[in-house]
């Protein structure tokens, strides 16, 4: 298939990457797994075995009129451990490479169908100025509040010029992920970045 660049020229791309069916369930599974992998899972509490102290029996077994106790770190005692203590856990879900690449292909194809995929020859700035960056977006009729710029390699001027904008992000093609692709209204690819991604997904 062909994609029309911002300059008006057409670029030939692989149908296997930019013209596949939209697989909602696959995209949902991959996006959920990606977001779960980012969770810290660091919630933790101390059980009776983790609380310090409690080596000695607090009082004798019989004759006190109280319920028998073996340790002062029991959950029913003050300063004791938590009964069902939370432990650190891993929220990661297994997603194999074929599923991950299939989800990326499906997302890219849907972006192309919805005219949310923009291809430019290059996206370079002379100086790291936000005003110059916004002017470049306006030239391409791209909403300056909702855009992802994908480069073939990181560009310091572009990074500095865009970092103060709330919902604009600049990434290299190797940093691309499914969550960032679906999270922006427009995804702007440089031609070199598009070809790198196409090669990786075919």
C-alpha positions, 0 to 999 in steps of 0.5 A: 500500500501507499502512504501520503507524506506531508509533502504530498509524495507517496511512499510505498509500505508493506501491506503486512505491517500497515494494512492488517485487520484490527484485532481488538482483543490482541491489542487489549491483551498486549497493552494490559500486559505492558502496563502491568509490567510497569507496576511497582508491586512493592506493597509489603507488610510484616507478618508475625515472623517478620516483626522483631522480638517475641522470642520469649513467652509473654506470661506463663501458660496457666494460672493467670486467667488470661488466654494462653500466648506464645509470643507478643508478636501474634497478630492479636497482640498490640504491635504484633504482625499483620494476619494476612500480610501483603507481600511484594508481587510481580504483575508481569504477564507473558506476551511472546514476540509474535503477539507483541509484533502482531499488536503493533502491526494492528495498531499501525494499520488502524492509525493509517486507516484513521488518518492519524499516521503522519509521515514527514521527510525529517523533523529537525530544529535548528535551536531547542526552542518550543516556539519553533517546535510549535510553529513546525507542528502548525505548518503540518496542521497537527494539534500541538496538544496531542502528538507523538513524534517518532525519530530514527534516533534521539535529537537533543534539540527536539527533546528540549523543545518539546519537554514543556508541552503537556501531551506531546512526546518525542521518541526514537523508534527503538523506544516505541511501545503500544501504549504510546502509539494508541495514546496520542491523536497524531503519530508523526513518523520521519521517513527513516523511522518508518522504514526502520519500524517496517523492517522490524515488523516484517 
